[in-house]
Amino acid sequence: MEILQTAFMQRALIAAVLVGITAPAVGIYLVQRRQALMGDGIGHVAMTGVGLGFLLSTSPVWMATLVAVAGAVTMELIRAYGRTRGDIALAMLFYGGMSGGVLLINLAPNGSNGSLNTYLFGSLSTVSPADVTAISLLAAFVMLVTVGLRRQLFAVSQDEEFARVTGLPVRALNLLIAITAAVTVTVAMRVVGLLLVSALMVVPVAAAQQITRSFLVTFVLSVVIGTAVTLAGTVTSYYQDVPPGATIVLIAIGVFVVLTALATPLARRRARALRDAEAAAVPDVDTPDVDVDVPGARRTADDVTV
């Protein structure tokens, strides 16, 4: 295939696969915690790291990772300990991170607005071998955390108080989720860009939730959807000469719309089947001395569908 004959597209496809796997893998925990926009805030902060990388002539990916992790930890601490002024502090952190990145990248001797755009919206042609190495290492860390600690992270995301009662280190796990989200942002910024990375962390998960009923199935399906849309968007960007980040996000939204349309009749069938099962569980009333005031009392645990 023509697309596989160029070295830069080979690197771009590898990066796209890694992004498609890691973004939904950590995004599912953010959705469970109702922090869907956290990736967007971390992306703003990571811009300062990109600017520092250009200013200090070091790797923007690794520098962005360090700054994004520091910003994510700060955001989690504000969330845990902040009170009425917490939202103001987060807004200042987000906007300060973006402004700092724009300023630093323009002060750098080899920085420019063109360089800034490649990190804001993604760029296929600028993914270097060093970027692929960094993305691969960071993606391995993300998958090790999200898969290896999935039970603990799910418990914390669902109910912090219950997780604390069971003896889980809630504060450490919350910080780990924030750090993993920050790493995911820097993994994805070369493909979809810092301004759109949050969409790739959330939309595949939301699409999978339309037709799934368990956490594990949702996790797997969201990763499959994420990988499919990043590959489709990367290939489309190559042949149609359109921005990769925007293309990937729009394809992901399209998948969400299709699965939502398919889920509506499926939900109706499930509801009808549940009503039929409940009706079948209630015996016919042939005599007036049968107690029918509480029909649910005749059901056992085996009759309950979870």
N, C-alpha and C positions, 0 to 999 in steps of 0.2 A: 504494500500500500504506500501511496505517495506520502501520506502524513507521517509514516514511521521512518522515512528515509532521511529526515533532517534531525540533527542532533538536538536542536532547541525544542522541537516538538516531542521528542522522546522524553526529555527532562520535564516538559510541561505536563505530559500525560502521567508520568510517575507522580509528580506533585499533585495533580488533580485527583488521582486515586487515593493518595494519602489524606488529602483534605476531605474527600467525600466520606472516608471512613471515620476520621477523628472528630469532625465537626458535629455530626449527629450523636456520636457516642458520648460526648460531654454535654451536648445540648439537651439531651433527655432529662438530665438531672436539673438543669436550669429551668426547664419547663415545669418539672414537678415542684420546684421551689418557688414558682411564679416569679422568676428572675430572667424572663426571656430577653430583656434588653441589656443584660449585664455585658454580653459580648460587645455590644455597640459602645458602651462606656469604656471597656478595656481597649477597644480599637482606637478611641480618641487618645487615651493615655500612651498607647504604644507608639503614636506618632512622635512623641518626644524621644523615644529610643531610636527610631529611625533617623531623626535629625542628629542625635548624638553620634550615631554610627558614621554618618557622612562627615560630621565635623571632626571626629577623631580618627578618621580614615580606618575604621574597623568594620566588621561585618554588621550591617544594619539589622539582620535577622537576629543575631545573638544579642545585640544591644537592645533591640526592641523586646526580646524575651525577658531580659533582666528588668527593664523599666515596667513592662506590662505585669510581671509578677509582683513587683513592689506596689504598683497601683491596685492590683486585684486584692492583695492582702490589706491595703489601706481601706478599700471599699468594704471588705468583709468586716473589718474592725468597726468602721462607721456604722454598718448595718447592725452589728451586735450590740454596740454600746451607745450609738447615737440616739438622741431623743428628738426634740422638735426641730433642731437645726441640721439633722442628718441629711435631708434632701438638698439643702443649700450647699453643704460641704461636698456632696457628690457632684453637684452641678459645677462647682468651682474646679474640682479635680478633672472632670471631663473636658471642660472648655480650656482649662489651663494646659492640659496635655496636648490638645490639638494645636493651640496657639504656640506653645513651646516648640512643637515639631516643625511648624511652618517657619518660625523664626530661625531655628538652628539650621535647617536644611538650606535656607537661603544665605546664611552666614558661612556655610561650608565652602571651601574652594572648589570642590567638584560636585556641588549640589545645584539643583535648579528646579523650577516648577515642573519640568518634564519628569525629573526623578521623583518628585513628590506624587505625581499622578499615577505612576506605576505602582506605588504602595497604597494609594487611596482606592484605586479601582482595579488593580491587578493587571498583569502583563505577561503574555506567554513568552515573548522573545527575550525577556530579561532574566529568566530563571537560569541561574548558573549552576555548574556542577557543585560548587560549595553550598549553594542554596538547597540543592537536592539532598546533600549529606546532612545539613542542619535540619531540614524538614523531616527526614527519615528518623533521625535520632529523637527529635521532639515528638513525632507521631508514635514512636515505640513507647515513650514514657506515658503519653496520654492513654494508649490502649492498655498498658500494664495497670494503670490506676483504674480506669473505667470498667474493665472486665474483671480484674483480680479482686477489686473491692466493691463489686456491684451490689452485694447484699447490704453491706454497711452503708454505702452511699445512698442506696434506695431508702433505707430505714431513716436516715437523717433527713433526706429530702421530703419524706412523707410526714413525719411527726418528730420534731426535735425532742419534745418532752418524753415521748415514749422511748426514743433511742437513748436518751440520758438515763432513764430508769433501768434500762436493760444493761447498762454499764458501758455503752459505747463512748469513745472520746469525741463527743459532739463538736467541741470547738476545733480540735485538730482536723476532723473530717470536713468541717465547713471551710477551713483554710485550704485544705487539699483540693476541694472542688473549685475554689477561687483560683488557685495556682494552676490547676489543670485547664480551666477556662482560658486563663491568660496565655498559656503555652499553645492552646488550640488557635487562638487569634493569630499568633505569630506564624503558626504553621500555615494558616489559610491566606495570609495577607498577600502572598506572591501570586495567588491564583484568582481569588475573588476580590481582594482589596480590603483595607481596614474598614471602609464605610459600609461594606455589604456582608462582612463575615458573620454578623449576628443573624442574618436571614438564613444562611446555610446551617447554622446551629439550631434553628428553631423550625423552619418550614418543613424539612423532611420528617421531623418528629411529629409535628401537627398533622401532616399528611398520613403518616402511619397510624396515628391514633384514630383516624376516621373508620378504620376497618379492623382494628385489633382490640383485644380485651385484656391482655396481660402485659406486664412490664417487659418480660423477656422477648415476646414476639414483637412488641413495639420497638424494642432496642434493635433487634436484628433487621426488621423491615426498614426502619429509618436509616440504618447504615447502608442497606441495599439501595434505597432511594437516593441517598446522598452520593454514593459512588456513581450511580447511573446518571444523575443530573450533572455532576461535575465532568464526567467523560463526554456526555452529549454537548454540554456547553463549550468545552474545550475544542471539540471537533468542529462544531458550528462556527466558533470564533475563527478557526484556522481557514475554513473554506469561504466564509462570508465576510471576513475582515470586520468583525464587530467586537466590542469590548467583552472579554471573557467573563468578568465578574457579573455584569448586568445580564448577560445571556444565561449564565448558570442560575441566577436567582429567578429570572422569569420562567425558566423551564421548571424549576422547583415549585413555583406558585401554580403553574399549569398542572403539574402532577397533583398538587393539593386540591385544585378545583375538580379534577376528574375523579379522584378518590372520594371526595365529598359527595359528588353526584351519585356515585355507585353505592355509597354507604347509606343513603336515604332509604331505598327499598329494602336493603339488607336489615336495617334497624326495624323497619315495619314488620318484616317476616319474623324477626326475633321476638318482637313484642307480641305478635299474634300467637307464636308458638308458646310463649310463656303464659299467655292468657288461657290457651287451650289446656296446657298442663295443669294450671291451677283449677280450672273447671273440672278436669277429669279427676283431680284429687279429692273433690267434694262429693260425697255419696248422695244419691237421690233420696229425697225425703218422702217416704211413703206413709208415715203415721204422724199424727200431731204430737206424740210424746217424745219425739227425737229432738234433742237440743241442737238448734241450728244457729244460735246467737253468735257463736265463735267458731266458725268453720275451720279457721287456721289451727285450732287446738288439736284437730285430728291428724295434722301433718307431722311428719318426722323430719329429722335433719336431712335424710336422704332425698326428700322432696324439694329441698331448697336449692335453687340454681344460683351460684355465685357469679 
